[in-house]
Amino acid sequence: MKLTVRGTDRWGSGDYYATRGDRHHNGVDIVVKPGQHVRPLVGGKVTKIGFPYPPSAPGGYLRYVQVTDDHGFELRYFYVMPSVIVGQHVTTESIIGVAENLTSLYEGITDHYHFEVLMNINGKKVFVNPVQFLVAVGHEVN
């Protein structure tokens, strides 16, 4: 599958490890249209459904879905309204949710979902470059 990374807009870059003030972007932003179905980029088991921001914060209504693959990689899809439940097994043909609209929160941003990959190393969760991960599993990323 060919995936397009959000370029630079007034809110910054969608690239992995792009500067975000005093921190770095832990994922990569995949361009989608609001309401578009989101399919997992790798199959696995839905292990978490959550909120990327506290409920009282702007954007506190946004959601994310986490899928853990057979190798233990945690794949997180932020800004996706879930259509799955925790414990559900999904394939790359499954729909895990729909892309949420970000422009009401971030005027002028390119619509996208944020994708990040974590792995467990000696009991500590570590972010992995999602572009390298996606290429390794057969996706084309530009």
Contacts in CASP RR format, 6 or more apart in sequence:
PFRMAT RR
TARGET T0000
AUTHOR 0000-0000-0000
METHOD contacts of the structure
MODEL  1
MKLTVRGTDRWGSGDYYATRGDRHHNGVDIVVKPGQHVRPLVGGKVTKIG
FPYPPSAPGGYLRYVQVTDDHGFELRYFYVMPSVIVGQHVTTESIIGVAE
NLTSLYEGITDHYHFEVLMNINGKKVFVNPVQFLVAVGHEVN
1 41 0 8 1.000
1 92 0 8 1.000
1 139 0 8 1.000
1 140 0 8 1.000
2 139 0 8 1.000
2 140 0 8 1.000
2 141 0 8 1.000
2 142 0 8 1.000
3 30 0 8 1.000
3 41 0 8 1.000
3 134 0 8 1.000
3 139 0 8 1.000
3 140 0 8 1.000
3 141 0 8 1.000
3 142 0 8 1.000
4 30 0 8 1.000
4 31 0 8 1.000
4 141 0 8 1.000
4 142 0 8 1.000
5 14 0 8 1.000
5 15 0 8 1.000
5 28 0 8 1.000
5 29 0 8 1.000
5 30 0 8 1.000
5 31 0 8 1.000
5 131 0 8 1.000
5 141 0 8 1.000
5 142 0 8 1.000
6 13 0 8 1.000
6 14 0 8 1.000
6 29 0 8 1.000
6 30 0 8 1.000
6 31 0 8 1.000
6 110 0 8 1.000
6 112 0 8 1.000
7 13 0 8 1.000
7 14 0 8 1.000
7 15 0 8 1.000
7 29 0 8 1.000
7 110 0 8 1.000
8 14 0 8 1.000
9 108 0 8 1.000
9 109 0 8 1.000
9 110 0 8 1.000
10 108 0 8 1.000
10 109 0 8 1.000
11 106 0 8 1.000
11 108 0 8 1.000
11 109 0 8 1.000
12 18 0 8 1.000
12 20 0 8 1.000
13 19 0 8 1.000
13 25 0 8 1.000
14 25 0 8 1.000
14 28 0 8 1.000
14 29 0 8 1.000
14 112 0 8 1.000
15 25 0 8 1.000
15 28 0 8 1.000
16 25 0 8 1.000
16 26 0 8 1.000
16 27 0 8 1.000
16 28 0 8 1.000
16 129 0 8 1.000
16 130 0 8 1.000
16 131 0 8 1.000
17 24 0 8 1.000
17 25 0 8 1.000
17 26 0 8 1.000
17 27 0 8 1.000
17 129 0 8 1.000
18 24 0 8 1.000
18 25 0 8 1.000
19 25 0 8 1.000
26 116 0 8 1.000
26 127 0 8 1.000
27 114 0 8 1.000
27 115 0 8 1.000
27 116 0 8 1.000
27 117 0 8 1.000
27 127 0 8 1.000
27 130 0 8 1.000
28 114 0 8 1.000
28 115 0 8 1.000
28 116 0 8 1.000
28 130 0 8 1.000
28 131 0 8 1.000
28 141 0 8 1.000
29 110 0 8 1.000
29 112 0 8 1.000
29 113 0 8 1.000
29 114 0 8 1.000
29 115 0 8 1.000
30 112 0 8 1.000
30 113 0 8 1.000
30 114 0 8 1.000
30 115 0 8 1.000
31 110 0 8 1.000
31 111 0 8 1.000
31 112 0 8 1.000
32 38 0 8 1.000
32 99 0 8 1.000
32 111 0 8 1.000
32 112 0 8 1.000
32 113 0 8 1.000
33 99 0 8 1.000
33 111 0 8 1.000
34 98 0 8 1.000
34 99 0 8 1.000
34 100 0 8 1.000
34 101 0 8 1.000
34 102 0 8 1.000
34 103 0 8 1.000
34 111 0 8 1.000
35 98 0 8 1.000
35 99 0 8 1.000
35 100 0 8 1.000
35 101 0 8 1.000
36 98 0 8 1.000
36 99 0 8 1.000
37 95 0 8 1.000
37 97 0 8 1.000
37 98 0 8 1.000
38 65 0 8 1.000
38 77 0 8 1.000
38 80 0 8 1.000
38 95 0 8 1.000
38 96 0 8 1.000
38 97 0 8 1.000
38 98 0 8 1.000
38 99 0 8 1.000
38 113 0 8 1.000
39 92 0 8 1.000
39 93 0 8 1.000
39 94 0 8 1.000
39 95 0 8 1.000
39 96 0 8 1.000
40 67 0 8 1.000
40 75 0 8 1.000
40 77 0 8 1.000
40 90 0 8 1.000
40 91 0 8 1.000
40 92 0 8 1.000
40 94 0 8 1.000
40 96 0 8 1.000
41 75 0 8 1.000
41 92 0 8 1.000
41 115 0 8 1.000
41 134 0 8 1.000
41 137 0 8 1.000
41 139 0 8 1.000
42 67 0 8 1.000
42 69 0 8 1.000
42 73 0 8 1.000
42 75 0 8 1.000
42 92 0 8 1.000
42 137 0 8 1.000
43 67 0 8 1.000
43 69 0 8 1.000
43 70 0 8 1.000
43 89 0 8 1.000
43 90 0 8 1.000
43 91 0 8 1.000
43 92 0 8 1.000
43 94 0 8 1.000
44 67 0 8 1.000
44 68 0 8 1.000
44 69 0 8 1.000
44 70 0 8 1.000
44 89 0 8 1.000
44 90 0 8 1.000
44 91 0 8 1.000
45 67 0 8 1.000
45 68 0 8 1.000
45 87 0 8 1.000
45 88 0 8 1.000
45 89 0 8 1.000
45 90 0 8 1.000
46 65 0 8 1.000
46 66 0 8 1.000
46 67 0 8 1.000
46 84 0 8 1.000
46 85 0 8 1.000
46 86 0 8 1.000
46 87 0 8 1.000
46 88 0 8 1.000
46 89 0 8 1.000
46 90 0 8 1.000
46 96 0 8 1.000
47 66 0 8 1.000
47 67 0 8 1.000
47 68 0 8 1.000
47 74 0 8 1.000
47 86 0 8 1.000
47 87 0 8 1.000
48 64 0 8 1.000
48 65 0 8 1.000
48 66 0 8 1.000
48 86 0 8 1.000
49 63 0 8 1.000
49 64 0 8 1.000
49 65 0 8 1.000
49 66 0 8 1.000
49 82 0 8 1.000
49 84 0 8 1.000
49 85 0 8 1.000
49 86 0 8 1.000
50 63 0 8 1.000
50 64 0 8 1.000
50 65 0 8 1.000
50 66 0 8 1.000
51 60 0 8 1.000
51 61 0 8 1.000
51 62 0 8 1.000
51 63 0 8 1.000
51 64 0 8 1.000
52 60 0 8 1.000
52 62 0 8 1.000
52 63 0 8 1.000
52 64 0 8 1.000
52 78 0 8 1.000
52 79 0 8 1.000
52 114 0 8 1.000
53 59 0 8 1.000
53 60 0 8 1.000
53 62 0 8 1.000
54 60 0 8 1.000
55 61 0 8 1.000
58 105 0 8 1.000
59 105 0 8 1.000
62 78 0 8 1.000
62 79 0 8 1.000
62 100 0 8 1.000
62 102 0 8 1.000
62 105 0 8 1.000
63 79 0 8 1.000
63 80 0 8 1.000
63 81 0 8 1.000
63 82 0 8 1.000
63 100 0 8 1.000
64 76 0 8 1.000
64 77 0 8 1.000
64 78 0 8 1.000
64 79 0 8 1.000
64 80 0 8 1.000
64 114 0 8 1.000
65 76 0 8 1.000
65 77 0 8 1.000
65 80 0 8 1.000
65 82 0 8 1.000
65 84 0 8 1.000
65 96 0 8 1.000
65 97 0 8 1.000
66 74 0 8 1.000
66 75 0 8 1.000
66 76 0 8 1.000
66 77 0 8 1.000
67 74 0 8 1.000
67 75 0 8 1.000
67 77 0 8 1.000
67 90 0 8 1.000
67 96 0 8 1.000
68 74 0 8 1.000
68 75 0 8 1.000
69 75 0 8 1.000
72 119 0 8 1.000
72 120 0 8 1.000
73 117 0 8 1.000
73 118 0 8 1.000
73 119 0 8 1.000
73 128 0 8 1.000
73 133 0 8 1.000
74 117 0 8 1.000
74 118 0 8 1.000
74 119 0 8 1.000
74 125 0 8 1.000
75 115 0 8 1.000
75 116 0 8 1.000
75 117 0 8 1.000
76 114 0 8 1.000
76 115 0 8 1.000
76 116 0 8 1.000
76 117 0 8 1.000
76 118 0 8 1.000
77 96 0 8 1.000
77 113 0 8 1.000
77 114 0 8 1.000
77 115 0 8 1.000
78 113 0 8 1.000
78 114 0 8 1.000
78 115 0 8 1.000
78 116 0 8 1.000
79 99 0 8 1.000
79 100 0 8 1.000
79 102 0 8 1.000
79 112 0 8 1.000
79 113 0 8 1.000
79 114 0 8 1.000
80 96 0 8 1.000
80 97 0 8 1.000
80 98 0 8 1.000
80 99 0 8 1.000
80 100 0 8 1.000
80 113 0 8 1.000
81 97 0 8 1.000
81 98 0 8 1.000
81 99 0 8 1.000
81 100 0 8 1.000
82 96 0 8 1.000
82 97 0 8 1.000
83 95 0 8 1.000
83 96 0 8 1.000
83 97 0 8 1.000
83 98 0 8 1.000
84 90 0 8 1.000
84 94 0 8 1.000
84 95 0 8 1.000
84 96 0 8 1.000
84 97 0 8 1.000
90 96 0 8 1.000
99 111 0 8 1.000
99 112 0 8 1.000
99 113 0 8 1.000
100 113 0 8 1.000
101 111 0 8 1.000
102 109 0 8 1.000
102 111 0 8 1.000
102 112 0 8 1.000
103 109 0 8 1.000
103 111 0 8 1.000
115 130 0 8 1.000
116 127 0 8 1.000
116 130 0 8 1.000
117 127 0 8 1.000
117 128 0 8 1.000
117 129 0 8 1.000
117 130 0 8 1.000
117 133 0 8 1.000
118 125 0 8 1.000
118 126 0 8 1.000
118 127 0 8 1.000
118 128 0 8 1.000
119 125 0 8 1.000
119 126 0 8 1.000
119 128 0 8 1.000
120 126 0 8 1.000
131 141 0 8 1.000
134 141 0 8 1.000
135 141 0 8 1.000
END
